[in-house]
Amino acid sequence: EEEEELVEKRIPLIYPECLFIKLWTFLLYISSIFIVFILPIDLAFIPNVNFYIFRLEIIILIIYFCDLILHFFVPYVPNIQREIYETNKCNIAVNYIQHWFIFDLLSCFPFNSLYEYIHYKTNKQQSPFELLKLLPLIKTLKLLFSSNFKSINFNMSTISALMYKLSKKGRMILFFILFLILNHIFACIFAFIGKINYPNWITKIKMQDK
């Protein structure tokens, strides 16, 4: 028990209201803008490795990994109706592992780097496994519906609560943003799928680059 108390004192908790968390959340949003718009374009329309995009992606994955570690030290609110934080580190860790840990782990895993290394060694053509590059988009989905660290229990009740808090204009703007994001992502995926095999729908309707 004394050792646990020492650990509690040595590793302080970071509350969601502090300035650091607000700045960190802002950094995550900026990173997600890159992931949402540039990563699908890189997948669909840039066949060779662009080292500027590649380096930026590595930096963002490092940020996402730091965010994963950070969640183990941020108290959460078990009950949204009662603004009482859970401060026990074991409970915080268990709650995070039960909800968002796997998704955050997938979003920060360097699939792109691994694939580019295998692709460089084997000199193979594009394959459907490149779609794993889009896994960091999971983090964007989380940020859209969980705008703070108070509650990381992402479920339909969380979405309903968010929709209830927003005004009609807010809901319309949110749905419009989601529509643009999904339209952009699926358009890039559709273009990428057309380049996997030859001949494909792009060559059949003569839309390939000249």
C-alpha positions, 0 to 999 in steps of 0.5 A, spaced: 500 500 500 505 504 501 508 503 494 502 504 491 501 511 495 508 513 492 506 511 485 500 516 486 504 521 488 510 521 483 505 520 477 500 526 478 494 526 474 492 531 469 485 534 469 481 535 463 480 543 465 488 544 465 491 548 459 495 543 457 489 538 455 486 544 451 492 545 447 494 538 446 486 537 444 488 543 439 494 539 437 490 533 435 485 537 431 490 540 427 493 533 426 487 530 424 485 535 419 492 532 415 490 525 416 483 526 414 485 530 407 492 528 405 492 521 407 487 519 403 490 523 397 496 520 398 493 513 398 489 514 391 493 519 387 501 519 389 504 512 387 511 513 390 513 515 397 513 523 398 518 524 404 515 530 406 508 527 407 511 521 410 515 525 415 509 528 417 505 522 418 510 519 422 510 525 427 503 525 427 503 517 429 508 519 435 503 525 437 497 519 437 502 514 441 503 520 446 496 521 446 495 514 448 499 514 454 496 520 456 489 517 457 492 513 462 493 519 467 487 523 465 481 522 470 474 521 467 467 522 469 463 515 470 457 518 470 455 524 465 450 527 470 454 527 476 461 531 475 465 527 479 472 525 477 474 518 477 481 519 480 484 512 481 489 510 476 487 503 476 480 504 474 482 509 469 487 504 466 481 499 466 476 504 463 481 506 458 483 499 456 475 497 455 473 502 451 478 506 446 485 503 447 485 498 442 482 503 437 488 508 439 493 503 438 491 501 431 491 509 429 498 510 432 501 503 429 505 505 423 502 501 418 504 505 412 512 505 414 511 497 415 508 497 408 513 502 405 519 498 407 516 491 405 514 494 398 521 497 397 524 490 399 519 486 394 518 491 389 511 489 389 505 493 386 499 496 390 495 492 394 489 492 398 493 492 404 495 499 403 488 501 406 491 500 412 494 506 412 487 509 413 487 507 420 489 513 423 482 516 421 479 512 427 482 518 431 478 523 427 472 519 429 473 519 436 475 527 436 468 528 432 464 525 438 468 526 444 471 533 444 474 532 451 477 527 456 471 527 461 468 521 458 471 516 453 466 511 453 464 512 446 457 509 445 450 511 442 448 515 448 454 519 448 452 521 440 445 522 443 448 527 448 452 530 443 446 531 438 442 534 444 447 539 446 448 542 439 443 547 436 439 545 429 445 549 426 450 546 430 447 539 428 447 541 421 454 543 420 456 537 424 452 533 419 455 537 413 462 536 415 461 529 416 458 528 409 464 532 406 469 528 410 466 521 408 465 523 401 472 525 400 475 519 404 470 514 399 472 517 393 479 516 394 478 509 396 474 508 390 480 511 386 485 507 389 481 500 388 481 502 381 488 502 380 489 495 384 488 491 378 489 492 370 485 493 366 480 496 371 474 501 371 479 507 370 482 504 364 475 502 361 472 509 361 479 512 359 480 516 365 487 514 366 493 520 367 496 521 360 
